[in-house]
Amino acid sequence: RELYATLSNMGGFMQPQGHLQLTVNMVCGGLDPQTAIDMPRFCIPQGTQDGAVQFEIGIAEDVLKELKDEKQHNMTSGVAGHNRQVFGKAQIIQKDPTTGVLWAGSDGRADG
């Protein structure tokens, strides 16, 4: 077995949430490192199961409507600009198992 990727998502309570979202984007979504990083994120800044959920701009409106109206989630949607700092700052390096080529991604939510 070989290492799949090395990744980081700095940002307090967002760190484990970001790690999960990045991993799901790559493993289940088949995304490359940069595309996985660029996907919109969600965050529970309080780090508790009852905390309000913040959704970055770019999450589909029908998904947000269902979460708010049908699931009754306490949430803020459309987080944009400098307020996106709550979603952390990610970097990923992945090695292609066939060619050995390293490819990477860095977060535009920070200084890249």
Backbone as XML, in Angstrom:
<?xml version="1.0"?>
<chain id="A" units="angstrom">
  <residue number="1" name="ARG">
    <atom name="N" x="0.827" y="-1.183" z="0.000"/>
    <atom name="CA" x="0.000" y="0.000" z="0.000"/>
    <atom name="C" x="0.868" y="1.242" z="0.000"/>
  </residue>
  <residue number="2" name="GLU">
    <atom name="N" x="0.342" y="2.262" z="-0.646"/>
    <atom name="CA" x="1.048" y="3.540" z="-0.684"/>
    <atom name="C" x="0.170" y="4.640" z="-0.129"/>
  </residue>
  <residue number="3" name="LEU">
    <atom name="N" x="0.813" y="5.691" z="0.299"/>
    <atom name="CA" x="0.107" y="6.865" z="0.780"/>
    <atom name="C" x="-0.758" y="7.426" z="-0.345"/>
  </residue>
  <residue number="4" name="TYR">
    <atom name="N" x="-2.039" y="7.698" z="-0.063"/>
    <atom name="CA" x="-2.947" y="8.242" z="-1.071"/>
    <atom name="C" x="-2.648" y="9.720" z="-1.329"/>
  </residue>
  <residue number="5" name="ALA">
    <atom name="N" x="-2.562" y="10.479" z="-0.254"/>
    <atom name="CA" x="-2.301" y="11.913" z="-0.371"/>
    <atom name="C" x="-1.943" y="12.457" z="1.004"/>
  </residue>
  <residue number="6" name="THR">
    <atom name="N" x="-1.305" y="13.596" z="1.000"/>
    <atom name="CA" x="-1.120" y="14.334" z="2.244"/>
    <atom name="C" x="-1.948" y="15.603" z="2.104"/>
  </residue>
  <residue number="7" name="LEU">
    <atom name="N" x="-2.704" y="15.921" z="3.158"/>
    <atom name="CA" x="-3.567" y="17.098" z="3.074"/>
    <atom name="C" x="-3.653" y="17.787" z="4.413"/>
  </residue>
  <residue number="8" name="SER">
    <atom name="N" x="-3.998" y="19.044" z="4.343"/>
    <atom name="CA" x="-4.158" y="19.842" z="5.546"/>
    <atom name="C" x="-5.255" y="20.862" z="5.304"/>
  </residue>
  <residue number="9" name="ASN">
    <atom name="N" x="-6.001" y="21.140" z="6.351"/>
    <atom name="CA" x="-6.984" y="22.221" z="6.314"/>
    <atom name="C" x="-6.918" y="22.913" z="7.675"/>
  </residue>
  <residue number="10" name="MET">
    <atom name="N" x="-6.128" y="23.971" z="7.745"/>
    <atom name="CA" x="-5.969" y="24.700" z="9.004"/>
    <atom name="C" x="-7.246" y="25.470" z="9.307"/>
  </residue>
  <residue number="11" name="GLY">
    <atom name="N" x="-7.500" y="25.690" z="10.590"/>
    <atom name="CA" x="-8.628" y="26.525" z="10.942"/>
    <atom name="C" x="-9.467" y="26.048" z="12.102"/>
  </residue>
  <residue number="12" name="GLY">
    <atom name="N" x="-8.883" y="25.808" z="13.268"/>
    <atom name="CA" x="-9.649" y="25.498" z="14.483"/>
    <atom name="C" x="-10.618" y="24.349" z="14.308"/>
  </residue>
  <residue number="13" name="PHE">
    <atom name="N" x="-11.887" y="24.593" z="14.636"/>
    <atom name="CA" x="-12.918" y="23.552" z="14.528"/>
    <atom name="C" x="-13.120" y="23.098" z="13.093"/>
  </residue>
  <residue number="14" name="MET">
    <atom name="N" x="-12.676" y="23.894" z="12.130"/>
    <atom name="CA" x="-12.832" y="23.519" z="10.728"/>
    <atom name="C" x="-11.843" y="22.442" z="10.306"/>
  </residue>
  <residue number="15" name="GLN">
    <atom name="N" x="-10.765" y="22.265" z="11.055"/>
    <atom name="CA" x="-9.720" y="21.331" z="10.627"/>
    <atom name="C" x="-10.259" y="19.927" z="10.368"/>
  </residue>
  <residue number="16" name="PRO">
    <atom name="N" x="-10.893" y="19.242" z="11.320"/>
    <atom name="CA" x="-11.395" y="17.896" z="11.011"/>
    <atom name="C" x="-12.541" y="17.910" z="10.001"/>
  </residue>
  <residue number="17" name="GLN">
    <atom name="N" x="-13.371" y="18.961" z="10.042"/>
    <atom name="CA" x="-14.467" y="19.067" z="9.077"/>
    <atom name="C" x="-13.909" y="19.220" z="7.665"/>
  </residue>
  <residue number="18" name="GLY">
    <atom name="N" x="-12.875" y="20.034" z="7.527"/>
    <atom name="CA" x="-12.242" y="20.243" z="6.227"/>
    <atom name="C" x="-11.538" y="19.000" z="5.723"/>
  </residue>
  <residue number="19" name="HIS">
    <atom name="N" x="-10.855" y="18.290" z="6.613"/>
    <atom name="CA" x="-10.185" y="17.049" z="6.214"/>
    <atom name="C" x="-11.197" y="16.067" z="5.636"/>
  </residue>
  <residue number="20" name="LEU">
    <atom name="N" x="-12.328" y="15.938" z="6.310"/>
    <atom name="CA" x="-13.372" y="15.032" z="5.824"/>
    <atom name="C" x="-13.892" y="15.476" z="4.458"/>
  </residue>
  <residue number="21" name="GLN">
    <atom name="N" x="-14.196" y="16.754" z="4.300"/>
    <atom name="CA" x="-14.736" y="17.243" z="3.035"/>
    <atom name="C" x="-13.741" y="17.084" z="1.893"/>
  </residue>
  <residue number="22" name="LEU">
    <atom name="N" x="-12.473" y="17.381" z="2.143"/>
    <atom name="CA" x="-11.450" y="17.225" z="1.107"/>
    <atom name="C" x="-11.288" y="15.765" z="0.709"/>
  </residue>
  <residue number="23" name="THR">
    <atom name="N" x="-11.251" y="14.877" z="1.700"/>
    <atom name="CA" x="-11.090" y="13.444" z="1.422"/>
    <atom name="C" x="-12.271" y="12.901" z="0.641"/>
  </residue>
  <residue number="24" name="VAL">
    <atom name="N" x="-13.482" y="13.261" z="1.040"/>
    <atom name="CA" x="-14.678" y="12.805" z="0.311"/>
    <atom name="C" x="-14.655" y="13.332" z="-1.123"/>
  </residue>
  <residue number="25" name="ASN">
    <atom name="N" x="-14.286" y="14.588" z="-1.301"/>
    <atom name="CA" x="-14.215" y="15.158" z="-2.654"/>
    <atom name="C" x="-13.267" y="14.371" z="-3.544"/>
  </residue>
  <residue number="26" name="MET">
    <atom name="N" x="-12.133" y="13.950" z="-2.985"/>
    <atom name="CA" x="-11.138" y="13.238" z="-3.792"/>
    <atom name="C" x="-11.486" y="11.761" z="-3.972"/>
  </residue>
  <residue number="27" name="VAL">
    <atom name="N" x="-11.804" y="11.085" z="-2.882"/>
    <atom name="CA" x="-12.016" y="9.637" z="-2.941"/>
    <atom name="C" x="-13.363" y="9.293" z="-3.583"/>
  </residue>
  <residue number="28" name="CYS">
    <atom name="N" x="-14.423" y="9.900" z="-3.096"/>
    <atom name="CA" x="-15.765" y="9.588" z="-3.621"/>
    <atom name="C" x="-16.096" y="10.371" z="-4.888"/>
  </residue>
  <residue number="29" name="GLY">
    <atom name="N" x="-15.619" y="11.617" z="-4.946"/>
    <atom name="CA" x="-15.916" y="12.458" z="-6.100"/>
    <atom name="C" x="-14.927" y="12.324" z="-7.231"/>
  </residue>
  <residue number="30" name="GLY">
    <atom name="N" x="-13.790" y="11.694" z="-6.964"/>
    <atom name="CA" x="-12.782" y="11.517" z="-8.008"/>
    <atom name="C" x="-12.112" y="12.807" z="-8.444"/>
  </residue>
  <residue number="31" name="LEU">
    <atom name="N" x="-12.091" y="13.809" z="-7.568"/>
    <atom name="CA" x="-11.547" y="15.113" z="-7.942"/>
    <atom name="C" x="-10.038" y="15.175" z="-7.735"/>
  </residue>
  <residue number="32" name="ASP">
    <atom name="N" x="-9.386" y="15.983" z="-8.548"/>
    <atom name="CA" x="-7.961" y="16.228" z="-8.366"/>
    <atom name="C" x="-7.776" y="17.183" z="-7.180"/>
  </residue>
  <residue number="33" name="PRO">
    <atom name="N" x="-6.550" y="17.312" z="-6.664"/>
    <atom name="CA" x="-6.346" y="18.132" z="-5.470"/>
    <atom name="C" x="-6.882" y="19.565" z="-5.560"/>
  </residue>
  <residue number="34" name="GLN">
    <atom name="N" x="-6.604" y="20.278" z="-6.650"/>
    <atom name="CA" x="-7.045" y="21.671" z="-6.725"/>
    <atom name="C" x="-8.562" y="21.775" z="-6.801"/>
  </residue>
  <residue number="35" name="THR">
    <atom name="N" x="-9.188" y="20.925" z="-7.577"/>
    <atom name="CA" x="-10.650" y="20.969" z="-7.695"/>
    <atom name="C" x="-11.303" y="20.614" z="-6.363"/>
  </residue>
  <residue number="36" name="ALA">
    <atom name="N" x="-10.739" y="19.646" z="-5.635"/>
    <atom name="CA" x="-11.266" y="19.277" z="-4.319"/>
    <atom name="C" x="-11.198" y="20.463" z="-3.357"/>
  </residue>
  <residue number="37" name="ILE">
    <atom name="N" x="-10.101" y="21.201" z="-3.397"/>
    <atom name="CA" x="-9.939" y="22.374" z="-2.533"/>
    <atom name="C" x="-10.913" y="23.480" z="-2.917"/>
  </residue>
  <residue number="38" name="ASP">
    <atom name="N" x="-11.143" y="23.669" z="-4.205"/>
    <atom name="CA" x="-11.985" y="24.765" z="-4.683"/>
    <atom name="C" x="-13.478" y="24.549" z="-4.460"/>
  </residue>
  <residue number="39" name="MET">
    <atom name="N" x="-13.884" y="23.325" z="-4.132"/>
    <atom name="CA" x="-15.313" y="23.053" z="-3.914"/>
    <atom name="C" x="-15.832" y="23.850" z="-2.717"/>
  </residue>
  <residue number="40" name="PRO">
    <atom name="N" x="-17.091" y="24.316" z="-2.775"/>
    <atom name="CA" x="-17.663" y="25.028" z="-1.627"/>
    <atom name="C" x="-17.692" y="24.126" z="-0.389"/>
  </residue>
  <residue number="41" name="ARG">
    <atom name="N" x="-17.520" y="24.755" z="0.776"/>
    <atom name="CA" x="-17.475" y="24.013" z="2.038"/>
    <atom name="C" x="-18.581" y="24.456" z="2.986"/>
  </residue>
  <residue number="42" name="PHE">
    <atom name="N" x="-18.760" y="23.644" z="4.004"/>
    <atom name="CA" x="-19.640" y="24.006" z="5.111"/>
    <atom name="C" x="-18.841" y="23.881" z="6.398"/>
  </residue>
  <residue number="43" name="CYS">
    <atom name="N" x="-19.293" y="24.557" z="7.450"/>
    <atom name="CA" x="-18.564" y="24.552" z="8.713"/>
    <atom name="C" x="-19.523" y="24.751" z="9.871"/>
  </residue>
  <residue number="44" name="ILE">
    <atom name="N" x="-19.254" y="24.060" z="10.960"/>
    <atom name="CA" x="-19.948" y="24.307" z="12.228"/>
    <atom name="C" x="-18.903" y="24.957" z="13.140"/>
  </residue>
  <residue number="45" name="PRO">
    <atom name="N" x="-18.823" y="26.304" z="13.137"/>
    <atom name="CA" x="-17.747" y="26.995" z="13.850"/>
    <atom name="C" x="-17.692" y="26.698" z="15.349"/>
  </residue>
  <residue number="46" name="GLN">
    <atom name="N" x="-18.840" y="26.438" z="15.967"/>
    <atom name="CA" x="-18.842" y="26.156" z="17.399"/>
    <atom name="C" x="-18.291" y="24.763" z="17.691"/>
  </residue>
  <residue number="47" name="GLY">
    <atom name="N" x="-18.232" y="23.910" z="16.682"/>
    <atom name="CA" x="-17.694" y="22.577" z="16.859"/>
    <atom name="C" x="-18.588" y="21.642" z="17.648"/>
  </residue>
  <residue number="48" name="THR">
    <atom name="N" x="-19.879" y="21.947" z="17.740"/>
    <atom name="CA" x="-20.817" y="21.097" z="18.480"/>
    <atom name="C" x="-21.930" y="20.619" z="17.557"/>
  </residue>
  <residue number="49" name="GLN">
    <atom name="N" x="-22.578" y="19.549" z="17.938"/>
    <atom name="CA" x="-23.656" y="19.015" z="17.104"/>
    <atom name="C" x="-24.855" y="19.955" z="17.021"/>
  </residue>
  <residue number="50" name="ASP">
    <atom name="N" x="-24.999" y="20.870" z="17.958"/>
    <atom name="CA" x="-26.113" y="21.810" z="17.941"/>
    <atom name="C" x="-25.727" y="23.173" z="17.364"/>
  </residue>
  <residue number="51" name="GLY">
    <atom name="N" x="-24.496" y="23.310" z="16.907"/>
    <atom name="CA" x="-24.021" y="24.588" z="16.406"/>
    <atom name="C" x="-24.644" y="24.957" z="15.068"/>
  </residue>
  <residue number="52" name="ALA">
    <atom name="N" x="-24.670" y="26.248" z="14.804"/>
    <atom name="CA" x="-25.174" y="26.736" z="13.521"/>
    <atom name="C" x="-24.206" y="26.329" z="12.408"/>
  </residue>
  <residue number="53" name="VAL">
    <atom name="N" x="-24.749" y="25.975" z="11.261"/>
    <atom name="CA" x="-23.945" y="25.557" z="10.113"/>
    <atom name="C" x="-23.790" y="26.736" z="9.166"/>
  </residue>
  <residue number="54" name="GLN">
    <atom name="N" x="-22.553" y="27.008" z="8.758"/>
    <atom name="CA" x="-22.294" y="28.053" z="7.772"/>
    <atom name="C" x="-21.963" y="27.389" z="6.448"/>
  </residue>
  <residue number="55" name="PHE">
    <atom name="N" x="-22.578" y="27.884" z="5.384"/>
    <atom name="CA" x="-22.375" y="27.338" z="4.045"/>
    <atom name="C" x="-21.747" y="28.399" z="3.160"/>
  </residue>
  <residue number="56" name="GLU">
    <atom name="N" x="-20.689" y="28.012" z="2.490"/>
    <atom name="CA" x="-20.001" y="28.911" z="1.579"/>
    <atom name="C" x="-20.854" y="29.161" z="0.334"/>
  </residue>
  <residue number="57" name="ILE">
    <atom name="N" x="-20.656" y="30.316" z="-0.248"/>
    <atom name="CA" x="-21.320" y="30.616" z="-1.516"/>
    <atom name="C" x="-20.961" y="29.516" z="-2.522"/>
  </residue>
  <residue number="58" name="GLY">
    <atom name="N" x="-21.941" y="29.100" z="-3.303"/>
    <atom name="CA" x="-21.704" y="28.054" z="-4.293"/>
    <atom name="C" x="-22.433" y="26.757" z="-3.996"/>
  </residue>
  <residue number="59" name="ILE">
    <atom name="N" x="-22.971" y="26.611" z="-2.786"/>
    <atom name="CA" x="-23.785" y="25.433" z="-2.458"/>
    <atom name="C" x="-25.133" y="25.607" z="-3.169"/>
  </residue>
  <residue number="60" name="ALA">
    <atom name="N" x="-25.622" y="24.565" z="-3.798"/>
    <atom name="CA" x="-26.872" y="24.637" z="-4.577"/>
    <atom name="C" x="-28.045" y="25.115" z="-3.719"/>
  </residue>
  <residue number="61" name="GLU">
    <atom name="N" x="-28.829" y="26.019" z="-4.272"/>
    <atom name="CA" x="-29.965" y="26.598" z="-3.549"/>
    <atom name="C" x="-30.987" y="25.549" z="-3.114"/>
  </residue>
  <residue number="62" name="ASP">
    <atom name="N" x="-31.225" y="24.524" z="-3.956"/>
    <atom name="CA" x="-32.199" y="23.498" z="-3.578"/>
    <atom name="C" x="-31.721" y="22.701" z="-2.370"/>
  </residue>
  <residue number="63" name="VAL">
    <atom name="N" x="-30.425" y="22.490" z="-2.257"/>
    <atom name="CA" x="-29.862" y="21.796" z="-1.094"/>
    <atom name="C" x="-30.039" y="22.651" z="0.155"/>
  </residue>
  <residue number="64" name="LEU">
    <atom name="N" x="-29.726" y="23.935" z="0.044"/>
    <atom name="CA" x="-29.872" y="24.843" z="1.182"/>
    <atom name="C" x="-31.334" y="24.948" z="1.633"/>
  </residue>
  <residue number="65" name="LYS">
    <atom name="N" x="-32.241" y="25.012" z="0.670"/>
    <atom name="CA" x="-33.665" y="25.106" z="0.996"/>
    <atom name="C" x="-34.134" y="23.863" z="1.758"/>
  </residue>
  <residue number="66" name="GLU">
    <atom name="N" x="-33.723" y="22.695" z="1.297"/>
    <atom name="CA" x="-34.125" y="21.456" z="1.978"/>
    <atom name="C" x="-33.563" y="21.405" z="3.400"/>
  </residue>
  <residue number="67" name="LEU">
    <atom name="N" x="-32.305" y="21.780" z="3.559"/>
    <atom name="CA" x="-31.702" y="21.749" z="4.888"/>
    <atom name="C" x="-32.389" y="22.708" z="5.851"/>
  </residue>
  <residue number="68" name="LYS">
    <atom name="N" x="-32.789" y="23.855" z="5.346"/>
    <atom name="CA" x="-33.421" y="24.857" z="6.204"/>
    <atom name="C" x="-34.905" y="24.557" z="6.436"/>
  </residue>
  <residue number="69" name="ASP">
    <atom name="N" x="-35.654" y="24.315" z="5.372"/>
    <atom name="CA" x="-37.112" y="24.165" z="5.471"/>
    <atom name="C" x="-37.544" y="22.795" z="5.964"/>
  </residue>
  <residue number="70" name="GLU">
    <atom name="N" x="-36.927" y="21.754" z="5.446"/>
    <atom name="CA" x="-37.374" y="20.404" z="5.773"/>
    <atom name="C" x="-36.615" y="19.801" z="6.948"/>
  </residue>
  <residue number="71" name="LYS">
    <atom name="N" x="-35.339" y="20.083" z="7.043"/>
    <atom name="CA" x="-34.514" y="19.484" z="8.101"/>
    <atom name="C" x="-34.373" y="20.401" z="9.313"/>
  </residue>
  <residue number="72" name="GLN">
    <atom name="N" x="-34.814" y="21.654" z="9.174"/>
    <atom name="CA" x="-34.817" y="22.632" z="10.269"/>
    <atom name="C" x="-33.426" y="22.956" z="10.819"/>
  </residue>
  <residue number="73" name="HIS">
    <atom name="N" x="-32.421" y="22.951" z="9.951"/>
    <atom name="CA" x="-31.064" y="23.281" z="10.394"/>
    <atom name="C" x="-30.931" y="24.769" z="10.688"/>
  </residue>
  <residue number="74" name="ASN">
    <atom name="N" x="-30.212" y="25.099" z="11.738"/>
    <atom name="CA" x="-29.844" y="26.463" z="12.062"/>
    <atom name="C" x="-28.644" y="26.785" z="11.183"/>
  </residue>
  <residue number="75" name="MET">
    <atom name="N" x="-28.790" y="27.692" z="10.232"/>
    <atom name="CA" x="-27.743" y="27.866" z="9.245"/>
    <atom name="C" x="-27.645" y="29.274" z="8.693"/>
  </residue>
  <residue number="76" name="THR">
    <atom name="N" x="-26.472" y="29.553" z="8.151"/>
    <atom name="CA" x="-26.192" y="30.777" z="7.409"/>
    <atom name="C" x="-25.636" y="30.343" z="6.067"/>
  </residue>
  <residue number="77" name="SER">
    <atom name="N" x="-26.212" y="30.837" z="4.987"/>
    <atom name="CA" x="-25.727" y="30.450" z="3.652"/>
    <atom name="C" x="-25.143" y="31.652" z="2.932"/>
  </residue>
  <residue number="78" name="GLY">
    <atom name="N" x="-24.418" y="31.375" z="1.858"/>
    <atom name="CA" x="-23.858" y="32.430" z="1.024"/>
    <atom name="C" x="-22.665" y="33.139" z="1.631"/>
  </residue>
  <residue number="79" name="VAL">
    <atom name="N" x="-21.934" y="32.473" z="2.534"/>
    <atom name="CA" x="-20.760" y="33.094" z="3.135"/>
    <atom name="C" x="-19.731" y="33.331" z="2.027"/>
  </residue>
  <residue number="80" name="ALA">
    <atom name="N" x="-19.277" y="34.579" z="1.912"/>
    <atom name="CA" x="-18.396" y="34.960" z="0.803"/>
    <atom name="C" x="-17.328" y="35.938" z="1.272"/>
  </residue>
  <residue number="81" name="GLY">
    <atom name="N" x="-16.453" y="36.295" z="0.347"/>
    <atom name="CA" x="-15.416" y="37.289" z="0.612"/>
    <atom name="C" x="-14.496" y="36.883" z="1.752"/>
  </residue>
  <residue number="82" name="HIS">
    <atom name="N" x="-14.084" y="37.863" z="2.548"/>
    <atom name="CA" x="-13.176" y="37.597" z="3.659"/>
    <atom name="C" x="-13.807" y="36.718" z="4.731"/>
  </residue>
  <residue number="83" name="ASN">
    <atom name="N" x="-15.123" y="36.669" z="4.780"/>
    <atom name="CA" x="-15.803" y="35.812" z="5.759"/>
    <atom name="C" x="-15.569" y="34.326" z="5.485"/>
  </residue>
  <residue number="84" name="ARG">
    <atom name="N" x="-15.051" y="34.014" z="4.301"/>
    <atom name="CA" x="-14.756" y="32.613" z="3.956"/>
    <atom name="C" x="-13.605" y="32.048" z="4.783"/>
  </residue>
  <residue number="85" name="GLN">
    <atom name="N" x="-12.929" y="32.887" z="5.560"/>
    <atom name="CA" x="-11.823" y="32.402" z="6.380"/>
    <atom name="C" x="-12.272" y="31.314" z="7.360"/>
  </residue>
  <residue number="86" name="VAL">
    <atom name="N" x="-13.552" y="31.292" z="7.703"/>
    <atom name="CA" x="-14.077" y="30.274" z="8.615"/>
    <atom name="C" x="-13.918" y="28.865" z="8.038"/>
  </residue>
  <residue number="87" name="PHE">
    <atom name="N" x="-13.790" y="28.745" z="6.722"/>
    <atom name="CA" x="-13.685" y="27.438" z="6.066"/>
    <atom name="C" x="-12.253" y="26.913" z="6.006"/>
  </residue>
  <residue number="88" name="GLY">
    <atom name="N" x="-11.320" y="27.630" z="6.596"/>
    <atom name="CA" x="-9.944" y="27.166" z="6.677"/>
    <atom name="C" x="-9.152" y="27.428" z="5.410"/>
  </residue>
  <residue number="89" name="LYS">
    <atom name="N" x="-7.954" y="26.900" z="5.430"/>
    <atom name="CA" x="-7.007" y="27.067" z="4.325"/>
    <atom name="C" x="-6.390" y="25.708" z="4.053"/>
  </residue>
  <residue number="90" name="ALA">
    <atom name="N" x="-6.609" y="25.178" z="2.864"/>
    <atom name="CA" x="-6.206" y="23.800" z="2.567"/>
    <atom name="C" x="-5.050" y="23.721" z="1.583"/>
  </residue>
  <residue number="91" name="GLN">
    <atom name="N" x="-4.287" y="22.639" z="1.732"/>
    <atom name="CA" x="-3.256" y="22.259" z="0.776"/>
    <atom name="C" x="-3.296" y="20.738" z="0.642"/>
  </residue>
  <residue number="92" name="ILE">
    <atom name="N" x="-3.075" y="20.247" z="-0.570"/>
    <atom name="CA" x="-3.060" y="18.803" z="-0.823"/>
    <atom name="C" x="-1.904" y="18.484" z="-1.780"/>
  </residue>
  <residue number="93" name="ILE">
    <atom name="N" x="-1.224" y="17.381" z="-1.512"/>
    <atom name="CA" x="-0.260" y="16.809" z="-2.459"/>
    <atom name="C" x="-0.657" y="15.352" z="-2.647"/>
  </residue>
  <residue number="94" name="GLN">
    <atom name="N" x="-0.781" y="14.949" z="-3.899"/>
    <atom name="CA" x="-1.163" y="13.574" z="-4.219"/>
    <atom name="C" x="-0.164" y="13.007" z="-5.224"/>
  </residue>
  <residue number="95" name="LYS">
    <atom name="N" x="0.135" y="11.726" z="-5.076"/>
    <atom name="CA" x="1.049" y="11.045" z="-5.995"/>
    <atom name="C" x="0.249" y="10.095" z="-6.876"/>
  </residue>
  <residue number="96" name="ASP">
    <atom name="N" x="0.406" y="10.224" z="-8.186"/>
    <atom name="CA" x="-0.247" y="9.306" z="-9.111"/>
    <atom name="C" x="0.410" y="7.935" z="-8.950"/>
  </residue>
  <residue number="97" name="PRO">
    <atom name="N" x="-0.363" y="6.897" z="-8.583"/>
    <atom name="CA" x="0.236" y="5.591" z="-8.320"/>
    <atom name="C" x="0.839" y="4.923" z="-9.562"/>
  </residue>
  <residue number="98" name="THR">
    <atom name="N" x="0.402" y="5.315" z="-10.738"/>
    <atom name="CA" x="0.907" y="4.719" z="-11.971"/>
    <atom name="C" x="2.168" y="5.403" z="-12.464"/>
  </residue>
  <residue number="99" name="THR">
    <atom name="N" x="2.151" y="6.734" z="-12.518"/>
    <atom name="CA" x="3.271" y="7.478" z="-13.096"/>
    <atom name="C" x="4.264" y="7.993" z="-12.052"/>
  </residue>
  <residue number="100" name="GLY">
    <atom name="N" x="3.816" y="8.096" z="-10.803"/>
    <atom name="CA" x="4.659" y="8.657" z="-9.757"/>
    <atom name="C" x="4.690" y="10.174" z="-9.752"/>
  </residue>
  <residue number="101" name="VAL">
    <atom name="N" x="3.930" y="10.795" z="-10.654"/>
    <atom name="CA" x="3.891" y="12.255" z="-10.734"/>
    <atom name="C" x="3.157" y="12.814" z="-9.507"/>
  </residue>
  <residue number="102" name="LEU">
    <atom name="N" x="3.743" y="13.855" z="-8.912"/>
    <atom name="CA" x="3.111" y="14.556" z="-7.800"/>
    <atom name="C" x="2.287" y="15.701" z="-8.353"/>
  </residue>
  <residue number="103" name="TRP">
    <atom name="N" x="1.063" y="15.842" z="-7.836"/>
    <atom name="CA" x="0.261" y="17.004" z="-8.199"/>
    <atom name="C" x="-0.303" y="17.572" z="-6.926"/>
  </residue>
  <residue number="104" name="ALA">
    <atom name="N" x="-0.579" y="18.867" z="-6.948"/>
    <atom name="CA" x="-0.925" y="19.549" z="-5.710"/>
    <atom name="C" x="-2.008" y="20.584" z="-5.930"/>
  </residue>
  <residue number="105" name="GLY">
    <atom name="N" x="-2.531" y="21.068" z="-4.833"/>
    <atom name="CA" x="-3.495" y="22.152" z="-4.850"/>
    <atom name="C" x="-3.273" y="23.016" z="-3.632"/>
  </residue>
  <residue number="106" name="SER">
    <atom name="N" x="-3.596" y="24.304" z="-3.766"/>
    <atom name="CA" x="-3.455" y="25.250" z="-2.657"/>
    <atom name="C" x="-4.659" y="26.178" z="-2.655"/>
  </residue>
  <residue number="107" name="ASP">
    <atom name="N" x="-5.068" y="26.569" z="-1.483"/>
    <atom name="CA" x="-6.338" y="27.253" z="-1.281"/>
    <atom name="C" x="-6.308" y="28.725" z="-1.626"/>
  </residue>
  <residue number="108" name="GLY">
    <atom name="N" x="-7.190" y="29.138" z="-2.525"/>
    <atom name="CA" x="-7.360" y="30.532" z="-2.866"/>
    <atom name="C" x="-8.077" y="31.320" z="-1.781"/>
  </residue>
  <residue number="109" name="ARG">
    <atom name="N" x="-8.608" y="30.624" z="-0.759"/>
    <atom name="CA" x="-9.249" y="31.313" z="0.368"/>
    <atom name="C" x="-8.204" y="32.007" z="1.236"/>
  </residue>
  <residue number="110" name="ALA">
    <atom name="N" x="-6.953" y="31.662" z="1.008"/>
    <atom name="CA" x="-5.844" y="32.266" z="1.741"/>
    <atom name="C" x="-4.896" y="32.887" z="0.720"/>
  </residue>
  <residue number="111" name="ASP">
    <atom name="N" x="-3.615" y="32.795" z="0.990"/>
    <atom name="CA" x="-2.658" y="33.398" z="0.068"/>
    <atom name="C" x="-2.159" y="32.417" z="-0.985"/>
  </residue>
  <residue number="112" name="GLY">
    <atom name="N" x="-2.846" y="31.248" z="-1.095"/>
    <atom name="CA" x="-2.508" y="30.277" z="-2.126"/>
    <atom name="C" x="-1.254" y="29.567" z="-1.808"/>
  </residue>
</chain>
